[in-house]
Amino acid sequence: MLIVAIVFGSISLWRFLGIRHKERMAEIEQRKQHALPPGKGAAGGTPEDQQTIEELRARVEHLETIVCSVDFELNAKLNRLATRQLEIGNAATKALAAGGGEAMSAKFTPRAKAFVLEPGQTLAKRFRIEQALGQGGMGAVYLAHDEQLHEQVALKIMHGLALLDPAAEDRLRREASAARRISHVNVVKIHDVGQDEGHLFLSMEYVEGQSLSALIGRYGPLPLARARKILAQLCKGLAAAHEQGVVHRDLKPGNVIVANDQRVKIIDFGLARLANLEGMTATGMLMGTPEYMAPEQVKGEAVDARTDLYALGALAYHVLTGRPPFTGETPIAVSLAQATNEPTPPSQLRPELSEAWDGFVLQALSKAPEQRFGSAQEMAEAIPS
């Protein structure tokens, strides 16, 4: 009963955080309006008034960023806690079953367990597990053999907060719907989505290679010729996604696979948003990866294709210098830097880089979306030769 109480308590806390985030954002917006004296805009009042207004605006925007960053960190910590609680619940259920407590064990539903697959197991009477490929905050990925397609696939199994969220299945199906709309060599292909005994899964094309993150970790800053090819392919993949109204929202080196034949694939549309749909992620919760999140995403504001271009700019910075444009000891520190600081020009970290590379990366990392590239295609054409 304790485990059940903890799990349902996590669900309530998760929903409460989402509601509080919306309330805080409404309060902050109201403070913004009150920051302007009645009848005075940016062009009205004395110079002293205008300076006071700008200072108030800056403080409110800074507060807004802090609030959203705290939400992000709370969400990440809650997810880790929920995953751990589910693991405890799974172990308790197995112990009860082993001790003859089948009736009590049945009270723990499959959705309230941390689901771990072992090599040789079969999911949905179709996918034979070969090995684990990786773990994430919202799920695990396995290499499996699809008995229907007769080929290897990557199998994504949802866990953690994804299992606690009643709308998880709907969001997973929307992820598949988003990715299926994109047919491009630089975007991983989605095969199927479903569930087995309450466990949500997504099967997709398996690409043999390594993540861009692992590549940079192994070799450091990449040669310029290779960097150009990778960035050009990513621009093409993003252009295809944006043409279908899909914004990735979590583009980073870890979500880019470099195949053994040097093809580049964008993966994991788990946070993707369709232009005409809402609710792809937990309502009111800030999600993403701080080192690659655009300022508007950090602040919980509306995102569009230019948000992905900012992420691609941060990724390009990482590829060229061996580190993201902003780092910090905590997600809050990184988020605040994204929203308020200007990045160090890449050439200061890698002197061989030309002014053209500095201009390319810094334009993509502009705080204001309208100052970035207008499209992924435009960004591709601007890659320095």
Helices and strands as residue ranges (DSSP letters): H 2-34, H 47-98, H 102-105, G 110-112, E 122-123, E 127-135, E 139-146, E 151-158, H 161-164, H 168-180, E 190-196, E 199-205, E 209-211, H 212-219, H 224-243, E 246-247, G 253-255, E 256-259, E 264-266, E 273-274, G 290-292, H 295-298, H 305-321, H 331-340, G 346-348, H 355-364, G 369-371, H 376-382
